Amino acid sequence: MTRQRQSEQGLSARHALVLADLLSIFASFYLSYRLLPTYRPLLRPGDFSEGPLEIHAWMLLLIVPLWLALLRRAGLHAETRMAWRVVLGRTAQVQLVGLALLSVAFFALKLQTASRLLVFGYCALYVPVSLGLRWLAGMLLAAHRGHIYSIPNILVVGTRKRAAEFIRRVRHAEDMDCTVLGCVDPLPEQAPAEVEGAPVLGSTSLLREYVFSQPVDMVVFAMPPDQVPGAHELIEAAVELGLRVLVVPDVYLPRIGYELDAPEVALETFAGLPVAAISTLRQPWVYLAIKRAADVFVSAALLALLAPVFVVIAALIRLTSPGGPVFFRWQVVGKNKKPFVGYKFRTMSPDAELRKAELLAQNEMDGPVFKMKCDPRITWLGRGLRRWSLDELPQLWSVLKGDMSLVGPRPTFKEEADRFEFWQRRKLCVKPGITCLWQVNGRNHISSFQDWARMDLEYIRRASLWTDCKILLRTIPAVLRGKGAY
């Protein structure tokens, strides 16, 4: 059976709102219980013990599904950019309806006064608590949507009416932000100079080279693929790099070698349009959400815990190598070749970049990456920092920001990525990480970049929470044994 999915951004936004509402329900109920001894004497004088929370918690079995159903019916889970006055009005309506329904149930069941007061307090507290958590969820969603990895770069195949309609839909979509890089066409000489403001880049014959060299996340066929020469080969090239290819579902797919029930094809909606998505990179949103939550929690905890270590290392770098900065600004490319600036503790002399050209002949790594065991540019302190991987610690900030993950293929310089073989470019289809299979499998003893790339592709193929945990656990003894980089 053909799989169906919805827009990943819209799906994550709705899940964030549901999670915020669940937290609001539990937090409001708990606060009402804690405040019950304070406000109960004001309403009903006399001695009364509210008892342990456990004897009241059963009410959540009724409150949680009822409130979620009412909130969904009020449209508070469907729209993520709703005016606050509308949110307040609809939330207040939910409270009134919910309180009325609960009151009927409590009256019929003849519950004790304390239980009723607990529910009244819950209903009163839910409005400010839910607004606060919804605001927080909105802030986190805005930060997530504004990240470079969350704004897909789209290359459109086609320049006619269907392409123009797609670009208009994308630019007016409420729950996503996209960048249309441009359009390609089988007959560019007959195409307009631009489509809805997107430039026409040239012929579809350039697609393979373009997706290799540029930060493209998605290729959209906004014209019948069977009218594009070599469409199957072009789609295969994009899919090989880990990119997603969207095609309007039609009779055209079988003509170019794809069936709607093929494992790499899924029916989705994108910008409100039904599309067939072709991709060999399948990472469930649950895995990505848990992985991101773990990245944030672990990186934030380690940054706070290791703050004194940062201060000591920074002071030592200043004392032993005063001619340069403490941090090395690591200008690399991440997911789908999108550039970002990472940070490491500086381990080389201030003129290291200027001296690199004279050392290229001594490169000990087979391939586009430069590695040299006895690099004369490394300071004596830097050699110690690298041995124990202490120079990598500032990358925790990149993990917290979302540029990197704890586990994933290592970032690479753009000039090195430009020299990858075509199949090696797939290692850039996921978020880069601090540690990876190459790191824990003896990176100092691996001199073939092809072997390194194959390890990264093996990780991408097997990526799961269990795989990430195993790599992290294997990283710890590797670091303790002083098996850092050259």
C-alpha positions, 0 to 999 in steps of 0.5 A, a space after each residue: 500500500 502506498 504510504 502517505 505523509 503530510 508536510 514535515 514542518 506542518 506535522 511537527 508544528 501541530 505535534 508541538 502544539 499538542 505537546 504544549 497543551 498536554 503539558 498545560 493540562 498536567 501543569 494546571 492540574 498539579 498547580 491547582 492541587 498545590 494551591 488548593 490549601 490556599 484558596 479552599 479556606 476562602 471558599 469553604 471555612 473549616 478543616 479539610 485535608 486534600 489528601 495525596 495527589 494520587 486520589 485525585 489523579 484519576 480525573 486526568 483520565 477524563 480531563 485529558 481526552 476531553 480537553 484535547 478533543 475540545 481544543 482540536 474542535 476549536 481549531 487550536 491544533 490546526 493553525 500555528 500562526 493564530 492571533 492571540 486574541 483569537 487564541 484567548 477567546 477560543 481557549 476561554 470557550 474550551 474552558 467553559 464547555 469543559 467545565 460544564 461537561 465536567 460539572 454534569 459528570 461530577 454532579 451525577 457521580 456525587 463527588 466530594 467538594 474538594 474534587 470540584 474545587 480542584 477542577 475549578 482551580 484547574 480550569 482557572 489556571 489552564 488559561 494563563 498556563 496554556 497561553 504561556 506554554 503556547 507562546 514558548 512553543 511558538 518561540 521554539 517553532 520560530 527558531 526551528 523554522 528560521 534555521 537554514 536546515 528548516 528552509 528547503 532550497 528547491 530547484 524546479 523542473 519546468 517553467 510553464 503554468 504548473 511551475 508558476 502555480 507551484 512557486 506561488 503556492 510555496 511562497 504563500 504557504 502558512 506553515 513553511 518557509 522555502 527558497 526557490 533557487 530557480 527553474 530548469 527547462 528542457 527547452 530553455 531557449 523557449 522559456 521566459 527569463 524568470 517564473 514568478 520571480 525565480 530565475 530560469 537557470 538553464 537546461 535540465 541537462 545541467 540538473 545533475 551538476 547543479 544538485 552536486 555543486 549547490 545547496 539543494 534540498 529538493 527537486 520538484 518536477 512541475 511538468 510531466 517527467 516523461 517530457 524531460 529527456 533522461 528524467 529517470 536518470 536525473 531523478 536517480 542522480 538527485 536521489 543518490 545524493 539523498 535529496 527529495 524529488 517531488 512529482 505531481 502524481 499522475 500517469 507519468 511516473 510509471 513511464 519513467 520507471 517508478 510505480 506509486 507503490 514502490 518503497 521509495 515513493 510516498 504520497 504527500 501534501 506539499 504547500 497544499 498540493 498533492 505530490 509523489 515524493 521520491 527518496 531513499 533517505 527515510 528518517 522517521 520524524 519521531 527519530 529526528 525529534 528525539 535526536 534533536 531533543 537529546 542534542 539540546 539537552 546533552 549539549 546544554 548540560 555539557 556547556 554548563 558543566 564544562 564552562 570552567 574547562 573552557 575558561 582554563 583552555 582559553 587562558 592556556 591558548 592565550 598564554 602559549 600562543 598569543 598571536 591569534 584568537 582563542 577559537 578557530 572559526 570553522 567555515 564548513 558545509 553541513 546538511 545538503 552543502 549548506 554553509 555554517 560557521 562552527 567553532 573549535 579551540 585553536 590548535 595551530 599557529 596563527 598563520 596556519 591557513 597561509 602555510 597550508 598550500 606548502 604542505 599539500 604534497 605531504 597529505 596522508 589522506 587519500 582523497 579530497 581531505 587534508 590530513 597530516 600526522 606531524 603537521 608543523 602548524 600544530 602548537 604543543 598545546 594544540 597537540 594535547 588538545 587534539 589527542 584528548 579531543 578537547 579542541 572539539 568542545 566548542 562544537 557543542 554550541 553548534 549542536 545546541 544551535 542546530 547546525 550539528 548533531 552529537 552523532 553524524 558525518 563530520 562537517 567538511 570544508 566547501 573546497 573539499 566537498 567540491 572535490 567529492 566523487 558523486 556518490 560521496 556527496 550523499 554523506 552531506 544529506 544529513 546533519 553533520 555530527 561531532 562523532 561518527 563511525 569514522 571517529 570510533 573506528 580508528 580515524 588516525 589509522 584510516 588513510 582512504 577517504 573512500 573508506 571514510 565515506 563508506 562508513 558515513 553512508 553506512 551510518 546514514 543507512 542504519 541511522 537509529 536511536 540505538 545506533 546513535 547511542 552505540 556510537 556515543 558510548 564507543 566515543 567515550 573510551 576512544 576519548 579517554 584513551 587519547 585517540 583524538 585526531 592528529 
